Each structure stands twice: as C-alpha cells, then as structure tokens.
Amino acid sequence: MQKVRKAVITAAGRGTRQYPASTTVQKEMFPLVDRDGITKPAIQIIAEEALDSGIEEICIVTAPGNEEQYRRHFRGIAEDLLPSFSKHRWALEQSERLERIHQSLTYVEQPSPEGYGHAVYCAREFVGDEPFLLLLGDHVYISGDGARCAAQVLEVYERYGCSVSAVKQTPETLLHLYGTLTGARLGDKPPTYKITELVEKPSLELAYEELRTEGVPIGKFLCFFGMHVFTPTLFECLQYHLDNNLRQRGEIQLTNSQDMLRQKERYLAFEADGERYDTGVPFGLVETQIALALNSPMRDQMLASLVNIIAQSGQHLRGWER
C-alpha cells in the first residue's frame, strides 16, 4: 500500500457568495485569526492542516489570475521589510514557516468554472499514480480531543488501504448543502461504513427513502465532511464523465465520479471527530472565526466579549420594543 504523500486543495471557486469582497481578494485568502492566535488566510490554515498531518506536497487548484496572490503570500517577509520586523521574533518565525510551506506547493489552473469534479481532475498530472488527500480551500476544520481531522482520514486509509471519505452526522435541514451517503457498518472506532449509495444534495424525500443509515438517529444523515483520500482510480471515473460530457446542473460533479468509484473498487466512509466550517458563505465566515477564537488562547476574552455583545443586543431589542 502506497503512503499518502500528496494533497490537492481546490481553490478555484469564483466566490460569488462572498461578493463584493471576493472581487479583489479570493475567498480562500480571507484572513482569520487561527487557534494559535496568528492571523492567516484560510488557505494557509488548510495547508497547515495537511502538512501537520504528514503530507509532503500540496497542489492548489486556482482560478485564472489567482496564483500570484498565493505566491506573494507564501514568500514570507520581503527582504526590504525585514528591518521593520527585526524586533518581532514571532513574525520572523511565521515568515520562515511560510517559506517552508512555499517549498511544498505546486499550482495548477482550472481554466473555466466547470464544477468541483473538473477542478479535481485538473490536478491529475500532479497526483500521478499515487493516492492523495483532497481538501476544500474554503473549509476550516477543528478536531475534537484527538488528532487533526486530516490525520484521521489518513489513519483510516492506512488501516483499510482503499479510498475513504470523512462524513459527519448532519441535520436533515442541511441536506441541500451536502453530498449524502449511506452504507453498511464495518467498525466502531471510528464508526466506519462501506458506501452503498450516495447522492449530491438530495431532497428530504429521497434521503428518507434511500439514504437512511442504521444506527444514525432519525433526522440526521451521513454527509460529506469535505475531506477524502482517493486512489488514482478516481481520475478514471472523472475522465469517463468528461469524455461523455456527463454533467449535473451544467457542471462536472465530483459526487458522480465517487458513485462510479464505489462500484469499481472498495470505498469507505468514517465519522470524523471534529467540525467543519465553511468560510465561503457570509455566516460561515463569521462562525469559523468564532470557533477558532474559542479554541485559541483568546478563549476567555472571546467568551466575555460574546456575553457582552449578546447582553447589549438584548438591551437594544428591548428598547425597540418600547
């Protein structure tokens, strides 16, 4: 079994849900204060998730014209600015970290917005004949008490030696946002399933008819977490959909190829210990920052601030009621 050395991060979305900010800065570069108290763009937090989990090389799939923004960021502090940072050891350490990340990065362009599956296919040459970790460039992950979420996916792959997707028990009210699956239970630590059916953003009626999973509470379904390890067979499935122009809502979807993959070879899902946060939508960006802050050295300060904000909001509402 081959070790997973490579990761692909898709960051080619046009950011329409974050307009107008995304017209000048792609959404993956929106700044967040991370758990270590350092301000970073979302893409860096995702890259660190992969590298800290043992990944050696990362390919970022970009939209046309966006590669240079990433390159500028990961170069670290420019030489002519070093004197200004000479008294800030933490900043110099962060600059060195950026340079190490830079050494691991490759970029490929998705020429036109033809869907998530097409974006992943653009990394085929980078991946070659190796298994790879797939991450979304606008999703930030916070694990539970154990290992990082990416490390969990890699561990399950190493245990079973086949493609594996992280999933999360998700309320039925959110099914319109996620690919959803069902399967036969294989193991308990973590809960692991052999995938038998999967559907992209199913209707509630379809979900209850075909996607209920034994052991998952009523009202919840197993939905994709946005983190996978795939064998190279996935690219054969994507190639088939591209060659035959098999699209859904006008795009080459990843889910269709995942469904083909499960029919060609063993494909598992497991329940990840952690939470996913979508920075690609306004509420998700706010939620992500709050979650990161509550898992950082600023936790107590953030909690006190939230209590104060809520109290003040309540006073304003009572004033309006009068």
C-alpha positions in Angstrom: 0.0 0.0 0.0 1.4 3.4 -1.0 1.8 6.1 1.6 -0.2 9.3 1.0 2.4 12.0 0.3 0.3 14.4 -1.8 -2.7 16.6 -1.2 -4.9 18.6 -3.5 -6.6 21.8 -2.3 -9.3 23.1 -4.6 -9.4 26.9 -4.6 -10.8 27.8 -8.0 -14.3 28.9 -7.0 -15.3 32.4 -8.1 -16.5 33.4 -4.6 -19.9 34.7 -5.8 -21.5 34.2 -2.3 -18.8 36.5 -0.8 -19.3 39.3 -3.3 -18.1 42.1 -3.4 -15.1 41.3 -1.2 -14.2 38.4 -3.4 -13.8 40.7 -6.4 -10.4 41.9 -5.0 -9.4 39.0 -2.7 -10.3 35.4 -3.5 -12.3 33.9 -0.6 -9.5 31.5 0.2 -7.4 34.5 1.1 -9.8 36.0 3.6 -8.0 36.5 6.9 -8.8 34.6 10.1 -7.2 34.5 13.5 -6.1 30.9 13.9 -6.1 28.8 17.0 -2.5 29.8 17.7 -3.5 33.5 17.8 -1.8 34.3 14.4 -3.8 36.0 11.6 -3.7 33.8 8.5 -5.6 33.5 5.2 -8.0 30.4 5.2 -5.8 28.7 2.5 -2.8 28.7 4.9 -4.8 27.2 7.7 -5.9 24.4 5.3 -2.3 23.9 4.0 -1.1 23.6 7.6 -3.8 21.0 8.3 -2.4 18.8 5.6 1.3 19.3 6.3 0.9 18.9 10.1 -0.8 15.5 9.3 2.2 14.2 7.4 1.6 15.4 3.8 4.7 16.3 1.9 3.5 18.0 -1.3 0.4 20.1 -2.0 -1.2 21.2 -5.2 -3.5 24.2 -5.1 -6.1 24.3 -8.0 -6.6 28.0 -8.8 -8.9 30.2 -10.9 -7.2 32.1 -13.7 -5.1 35.0 -12.4 -5.2 34.0 -8.7 -1.9 32.1 -8.5 0.2 35.2 -8.0 -1.8 36.2 -4.8 -0.9 32.9 -3.3 2.7 33.1 -4.3 3.1 36.6 -2.8 1.7 35.4 0.5 3.8 32.3 0.8 7.0 34.1 0.0 7.1 35.4 3.5 8.5 38.8 4.5 10.3 40.7 1.7 13.9 41.5 2.3 13.4 45.2 2.3 10.8 44.9 5.0 12.9 42.7 7.3 14.3 45.6 9.4 10.8 46.6 10.3 10.2 43.2 11.8 13.6 42.7 13.4 12.1 43.2 16.9 9.2 40.8 16.3 10.6 37.3 16.6 7.2 35.7 16.3 6.8 37.4 12.9 10.1 36.2 11.6 9.2 32.6 12.8 6.0 32.9 10.8 7.8 34.1 7.8 10.1 31.1 8.0 7.1 28.8 8.3 5.6 30.4 5.2 8.8 29.7 3.2 8.6 26.0 4.3 5.0 25.8 3.1 6.0 27.6 -0.2 8.6 24.8 -0.8 5.8 22.2 -0.7 3.4 24.0 -3.1 2.5 23.4 -6.8 -0.2 25.3 -8.6 -2.5 24.2 -11.5 -5.2 26.3 -13.1 -8.8 25.4 -13.7 -9.3 27.4 -17.0 -13.1 27.7 -16.6 -15.6 27.1 -13.8 -16.9 23.6 -14.9 -17.5 22.1 -11.5 -15.8 20.6 -8.5 -15.1 17.3 -10.2 -13.4 19.2 -13.1 -11.3 21.2 -10.6 -10.1 18.0 -9.0 -9.3 16.5 -12.5 -7.0 19.4 -13.2 -4.6 18.0 -10.6 -4.3 14.6 -12.3 -0.7 15.2 -13.6 0.4 16.4 -10.2 -1.1 13.3 -8.4 0.2 10.8 -10.9 -0.4 7.1 -9.9 -0.4 7.8 -6.1 -3.3 8.1 -3.6 -4.0 11.6 -2.5 -5.7 13.7 0.2 -8.4 16.1 -1.1 -9.4 19.2 0.8 -11.5 22.2 0.1 -9.8 25.6 0.1 -12.7 27.4 1.9 -13.4 24.8 4.7 -11.6 25.0 8.0 -11.6 22.0 10.4 -11.4 21.9 14.1 -10.9 18.4 15.6 -12.2 17.0 18.8 -9.8 15.9 21.6 -7.7 13.7 19.3 -5.7 14.0 16.1 -6.3 16.6 13.4 -9.1 15.8 11.0 -6.8 15.2 8.0 -4.7 12.9 10.2 -7.8 10.9 11.0 -8.6 10.4 7.3 -5.1 9.3 6.6 -5.2 6.8 9.5 -8.4 5.2 8.2 -6.8 4.9 4.7 -3.8 3.3 6.2 -5.9 0.8 8.1 -8.1 -0.3 5.2 -6.0 0.5 2.2 -8.8 2.0 0.0 -10.5 5.2 -0.8 -12.1 6.8 2.2 -14.2 9.9 2.8 -14.8 11.6 6.1 -18.5 12.2 7.0 -20.5 13.9 9.7 -24.0 13.2 11.1 -25.8 16.2 9.8 -29.4 17.5 10.4 -31.9 16.9 7.7 -32.4 20.7 7.3 -28.9 21.0 5.9 -29.1 18.2 3.3 -29.4 20.8 0.5 -25.8 21.8 1.2 -24.0 18.4 1.2 -23.5 15.2 -0.7 -25.1 12.5 1.4 -24.5 8.7 1.6 -25.4 5.5 3.3 -23.6 2.2 3.9 -23.1 -0.9 5.9 -21.3 -0.5 9.2 -17.9 -2.1 9.3 -16.3 -0.8 12.5 -16.9 1.4 15.6 -13.7 3.2 16.4 -14.3 5.4 14.5 -17.7 4.4 13.1 -16.8 3.2 9.5 -19.1 2.2 6.6 -18.8 0.5 3.3 -20.6 3.0 1.0 -23.6 1.6 -0.8 -25.3 4.7 -2.2 -24.5 8.4 -2.4 -26.4 11.4 -3.8 -25.4 15.1 -4.2 -27.7 17.4 -2.2 -30.7 15.0 -2.1 -34.2 16.0 -1.4 -35.6 15.2 2.0 -38.0 12.7 0.5 -35.2 10.9 -1.4 -33.0 10.9 1.7 -35.6 9.2 3.8 -36.4 6.6 1.1 -32.8 5.7 0.1 -30.2 7.2 2.4 -31.1 6.2 5.9 -28.2 4.5 7.8 -28.7 2.1 10.6 -27.5 3.5 13.9 -27.8 7.1 12.8 -30.6 9.0 14.7 -33.8 9.9 12.9 -33.5 13.4 11.5 -29.8 13.0 10.7 -27.8 11.7 7.8 -24.2 10.9 6.9 -23.0 13.9 4.9 -19.6 14.6 3.4 -17.1 16.4 5.6 -15.2 17.9 2.7 -12.1 15.7 3.3 -11.1 12.5 1.4 -8.3 10.1 0.5 -8.7 8.8 -3.1 -6.9 6.2 -5.1 -5.9 7.2 -8.7 -9.0 5.3 -9.9 -11.0 8.4 -9.2 -9.3 10.1 -12.2 -10.5 7.3 -14.4 -14.1 8.0 -13.2 -13.7 11.7 -13.8 -12.2 11.1 -17.2 -15.3 9.0 -18.1 -17.6 11.8 -17.1 -15.6 14.4 -19.0 -15.3 12.3 -22.2 -19.1 11.7 -22.2 -20.0 15.2 -21.0 -22.0 13.8 -18.1 -22.9 16.9 -16.1 -25.3 17.8 -13.3 -26.6 21.3 -13.2 -24.3 22.1 -16.0 -21.1 21.0 -14.2 -18.8 18.0 -13.8 -19.6 17.0 -10.3 -17.3 15.0 -8.0 -20.1 13.0 -6.5 -21.0 11.3 -9.7 -17.4 10.0 -10.0 -17.4 9.0 -6.4 -20.5 6.9 -7.1 -18.7 5.2 -10.0 -15.7 4.7 -7.8 -17.7 2.7 -5.2 -18.9 0.4 -8.0 -15.3 -0.2 -9.3 -13.5 -0.8 -6.0 -13.8 -0.7 -2.2 -14.8 2.8 -0.9 -15.4 3.6 2.7 -16.6 6.4 4.9 -16.0 7.2 8.5 -17.4 9.6 11.0 -14.7 12.2 11.7 -14.1 13.6 15.3 -14.4 17.3 14.6 -16.3 20.1 13.0 -16.2 21.6 9.5 -16.7 25.4 8.9 -17.5 26.8 5.5 -15.8 30.2 5.0 -17.2 30.5 1.5 -20.5 32.0 2.8 -21.0 35.1 5.0 -22.4 33.3 8.1 -19.9 30.5 7.8 -17.0 33.0 7.8 -18.3 34.6 11.0 -18.9 31.2 12.5 -15.4 30.0 11.6 -13.8 32.9 13.3 -15.8 32.5 16.5 -15.0 28.7 16.5 -11.2 29.4 16.0 -11.2 32.0 18.7 -12.9 29.8 21.2 -10.2 27.2 20.6 -7.3 29.7 21.0 -5.5 31.5 23.8 -8.2 34.2 23.5 -11.0 31.8 24.6 -11.8 33.6 27.9 -11.6 37.0 26.3 -13.8 35.9 23.4 -16.4 34.3 25.7 -16.6 37.5 27.8 -16.9 39.6 24.6 -19.7 37.4 23.2 -21.7 37.6 26.5 -21.3 41.4 26.5 -22.4 41.6 22.8 -25.4 39.4 23.4 -26.4 41.5 26.5 -26.1 44.7 24.6 -28.1 43.3 21.7 -30.8 42.3 24.2 -30.9 45.8 25.6 -31.3 47.3 22.1 -34.1 44.9 21.3 -36.0 45.8 24.5 -35.5 49.5 23.5 -37.1 48.9 20.1 -40.0 47.0 21.7 -40.8 50.0 23.8 
